C-alpha cells in the first residue's frame, strides 16, 4: 500500500493498491478513495505470504512486548548518537558534503530517532549497533558515499579530522547534551547520563529529611468531576509520567529518571504501608534493576508493583511527574490490565507529583476504567491519555 501526500486539510486524498509485482515494470495500480479494514488485512496477508510462503508459521518463540523493544532501541540510539554524529560531521566536512538534516544538532538525537520511529525501525526487534546503521542508511539518514561503520578509521577519518569536529560549537552542543541528561533534585542538578546512583542517594536522603510522604495513608484520592475533554491538566507525557503542554518536552533520559524516582518513592511507601507482606519481589518493573540485584524486571506486566493480598494481589501502576497533577498516559499492557480489573479495586494508580522536589505528594487513584470512576477522568488521545483534577 502506498499513501499519497496529505491534502491541505491533512487527509490522504487517495490510496494506491499495487499488484503482487509492486514497484516493478508492468505492475498494476488502482487508486482508491477509501481503504476498508478487510482490504487492508487482505493486503497484509498477501504480503506475508509473498515473504514467508503460503503456509504461515503458527508457532515460534514468544515476541517481547513492543514497548520494551522500542524503549531498548531508543536507549541504544541515544547511546550511539554522540559517536555517530561526530563521525558524520567530520566525514562530511572532510568530503565537502552536507550532513543529513536530522544530524544538524550534535547533542539532539530526537530528529534521527523520530525518523527511525516513523519508518518502524524501533518496534520489531532489539537492534544492535550494526543493525541500527543499516536502518539509518535505509531511512536516508546516512551520508551518500560514507562507509557504514562506527569506526573512524574505517570511514577514513584521522585523529586530526575528529579534532576539527570538536570545535567550540561542538563543545557548546555537548554542554546542551549534558543539560538534557540532568535533572534538578530539590534545586540541585544531578546528572543521570551515567546511571542513577546520585539520583537514588538524593531521593533516599530526602526521606530522612522529610518522611511525611512515606506516612501517607492508603486512601483513594477524591477527584473532581470533569465534564469535557478540554479540562486542563498535565505535565510530562509518557507511560511513566504525566504530560507537558506549556514547557519543552524533557529528554528521554530525564523522563526515564523521573520514572525511576517515582518508582523508588513508591517502593518506600509500599514497603511502609504493607509491612506484613511486602518484599523486594513485589517490585516487578525493570526499574528495580537500578536499585537491587535479582530479577531484572519486566515492563510488560501492566503494573510496576504486585502486592499479595487476600482475595487477589493488588497491582500498583506508578505515574511520576516533576510538576503537578493532572494528566498521565497508559501503555498497552497497562490498559489491558486496567480493563481486566475494571470491576474491582485490585489495579490502582499511584501518582507521585513533584517527585524531584521537597513538596512531592502521593495520590492513590481508582482504575480509570472502573464504573465508579465515571466522570472523574477524561480520555484523550484515543483513550490512552487520561486527564483528572484532584479536589483541593
N, C-alpha and C positions, 0 to 999 in steps of 0.2 A: 504494500500500500504506500502510495506517495501522496502527501498532503501539499496542496498549493499554498502560496503565501497568503496570510490573512488579509481580508479586505480592510477598509478604513475603520470598521467597527470591531475589528479584532476577531472576525469569524473566518473560518476556512470557507472560501467561496465554492469549492468543489473538491471531490476526492477522486483520484485516479486509481483504477484497479487494473493491474497488469496480468498478463497470462503467465504460465509457468516458465516462460523464457524471458523473464524480466530483464530489461536493460540490454537486450541483445538485438541484433538486426532482425526485423520481421516480427518483433513482439507485438501483441495485440493489447491496446489500451482502451478502456472505457471510462468516461467521465461520469461520476455520479454526484448529484447534489447532496444526497444523504447516504450514509452507510449504516445499515442495520446491524444489530448485535450479532444476528445469525450470519450475515455476510462476513463480518469481521472474524468471528470464530472459525468459519469455514476457511477463510484465508490463512489464518494461523495454522489450522490443521494441515492445509496443503503444504505450507512451507516446512512444517515439522517433518512431514512425510518425505519431502524432497531432500531434506538434510539427513534424516535418520532411517529412511526406508518405510515401506508400507506398514510394517509391524512396529508400532511404537513401544518403547520399554514400559513395562508395568511395575518394575521393582528396581531397587538400587539403593545406594546409601542415602540416608536422610540429609536433606539440604539444611544448612544453617539458616537461622532467621535472617531475612533480608536486612532488617535494621542493624543487626550486629555486623553483617558483612559490609554494609555501607559505612558504618562508623569506623571499622578497621581500615577500610580503603581510604577514607578521609584522613585518618591519622597517618597512614603511610604517605599520602600525598603531601601533607603538611611537613612531615619529617624530611622528605626527599626534596622539597621545593627549594630550600636555600642553596643546595649544591647544584641543582638543575638550572635554576635561573642565573646563577653566577656563570656557569659554563655557557649557557645560551647567549648571555650578553657579551661575554668575552669572545666567543666564536663569531658572533655577528659583527662586533667591532673590528675584528681581525680580517674578516672576509667581506666587509663592505655591505653587509646585509642588514635588514631591519628585523628586530625580534618580532614574532607574532604578538598581536595586541594584548593577549592575555598575560604575557610576561612583562608588561610595562612596569609594574611596581615590584621591585626585587624583594619586598617584605610582605606582599599580599598575595597569598596563594589562592584566594577565593575565586577570581575570574577563571583561572585554569581548572580548579576543581569543579566549578559550576559548569564549565563546558564539558568536562568528563561526565558529570552527572546528567547533563542534558542528553548525551548520547547513550546513557545506560551503562557506562563502563564500570560504575562503582557498585552495582547492585547484585551481580550474579555470582561472583566467586571472590574469595580473598586473593588479592593481587600481590605479586612480588615486584621488585623494582624493575626487572626486565619486562614483565608484562605491562607495567604502567607506561614504560617507554613506548611500547608498541601501540598502546591506546593513544598516547599523545600524538604519535605520528598519524594514526588513523583518523583522529579528530582534527587534523590540520593545525596542531599546536606545536609542531616541531619544525625548525627552520629547514627549508629546502636545501639539500646538499650536506647537511650536518650529520655525521655518523651517529648512529643510535647507540649511545653509550653514556654512562655517568663518569667514566674515567677521562680526565682532561687529556692525557697523552693519546688516548685512542681517538679523540676528536681533533687532535693536532694543536693543543694548547700548551704553551710553555709556562713556567712559573712567572715570567715577565708579563705574559698575556693576562694571567689571572690577577697579578698585582695591579695592572692598569684597570681591571674591572672593579678592584677595591678602591674606588675613588671616594672623594669626600661625600659625593651624593649617595654612593652605595652605603657608606658607613652611617649616614643620616637615616637611610631607609632601614638599615639594620636596627637602629635605635627604635624605629617605629615597630619593628617586629618584636623587640623586647617589651615595648609598651603593650602590645597585643597579647603577650604572654604573662602579663602582670595583673593581679587583682589587688584591690585595696581591702585590707582586713583591719577594721577599727581605725581607718585612716592611714594605715601603714602599708606601703607597697610590698607585695610578696610575688616573686617570680615563680611561676608554675611550669616553665618550659622544661625543666629537668626533673619534674616529679612533684609530689605533694607533701614532702616531708615538712617543709617550713609552714605550709598552709595547715597541715594537720596539727603541728605544735601550737600554732596561734589559736586555732579553734579550740583545742583541748585546754589551753591556758585560760580561755575566756570562760569556760565552765567553772573553773576555780574562782575567777574574779566575780562572776555573777551567775550563780547556779539556778536562778529562778525559772529559766525555761525548762530545765530538767524536771522541775517540780510541777509543770503544767499538768492538770488532771486529765484523765481520759474522758473527754466530754466533746460531743459534736458541737461545732460552732454554729451559731444561728446566722442564717443568710437572709438578706433582704429579698423581697420578691422582685423579679426582673420581668418586664413585660415587652421588651423589644430588643431585636438584635443590635440596636445602636447603643445599648447600655455600655457605659465606659468601663475600662479596666485594663490592666496589663503592664507587664514588664517583659523580660527576655522570653523569647519563644523557641522552644524545642520540647522534646519529650521529657526533658529533665528540668524544665523551668518555665514559668510564665513568660509572656511575650512583651516585647517593647515596641512602641509605636513612635514615641517622640525622640528617643535617643538613638544614636547609631547602634546597629546590631553588634553585640560583643563578638569577639572572635570565637572560633571553635574551642580553642584552649581555655578561654575564660568561661565559656558555657559549661564545659566539662568540669572545670574546677568548682564552679558554683554547684553543679550537680553532686560532686563528691562531698563538698562541705555540707550540703543539705542532708545527705545520707549519713554522714558522721554525726550530725546533730540528732538525727532520727535514731541512730544506733544507741546513743547515750540515753535518749529519752525512753525508748522502748525497754532498754535494759533496766531502767529505774522503775518504770511503771509495771512491768511484767516480771518481777524478780524471781518468782517461783518457777517460771517456765522458759525464760529467755536464755538462749545460748548463742555463741558465735555462729552456729549453723543456721540461725534464723535470718542472718543477712545473706541473701541469695543472689544479689546482682553482682556484676563484675567489679563494681567499685570496692567491694570487700577486699580485693587483692591488693589495693593500695594501702590497706590498714592491717591486714593479718595474713598469716600463711594458711595453708589448707586449700580448699576448693577455690578455683579461680572465678566461680560465679557464672551466672547466665542472665543476660539481659532480655531473653525472650520469654521469661516466665509470665509477664504481665503484672508483676509486682516486685518490690525490692526487698520486702521482709515478710517472712511467714512465721506466725506465732501459734504454737499449739494451743488449742482451746477445746473445751467440752462442747460438743455439737458441731465441730468443724473448725479447722485452723483459720486464723484471722490473717488477711492479706493487706499489707500496707504499701501503697504506691507513693513514693516521695516526689514532691514537686518543690523546687527551691528557686528563690529569686533574690537578687541583690537589692531589689526595691520592694515596693509594697505589694499588696494582694490585688487580685482582680481577674487574672486570666491564666490559663495553662493549656497545654496540649497533651493529647493522649496518643500513644503509638498503637499500632495494630494489635499487638498482644495484650496491651492494657485494655483496649476497647473490648476485646474478646472476653477477657476475664470479668470486666465490669458488667458486661451484658449477661454473662453466665450466672452472676451472683446478684442480679438486679433486684431480686425479691428477698434478700437477706442483708444483714449488715456486716458480712464477713469481708467483703472487698471494700477498702477505705482509702481515702486520700489523706496524706499527711503533708500539709503545705507549710514550709518554713520561709517566712518573709524576712527581708533584710538579713540574709543568712551570714553575711560577712561583717555585720556591724553589731554593736552592743545592744541595739534596740530590736534584735531579732525576735520574732514571735512565731508561735507554732499553732496551727489550726488543724483540727481533725474534721474532715468533711465527709458527708454521706456520698455514696455512689451516685454519680450524676444520672445513671440510667434507672435508678430506683423510682417507683411510682411516688414515693414520699418526697422526692426531690423536685417534683414538677413545679415549675415557676421560679425555682431558685437558680437555675443555670440557663444560659443562652448558648445554643450550639451554633458556632460559626465555622466557616471553612470546611463545609461538607461534614459537619458533625464531629470533627476531631479537636477543634479549638473551642474551648468552653469558657465562658465568662461567668463571674459571680461577684457578689458585693457583700462583704460581711457587715453585719449590723454594728453600729458604733456604740 
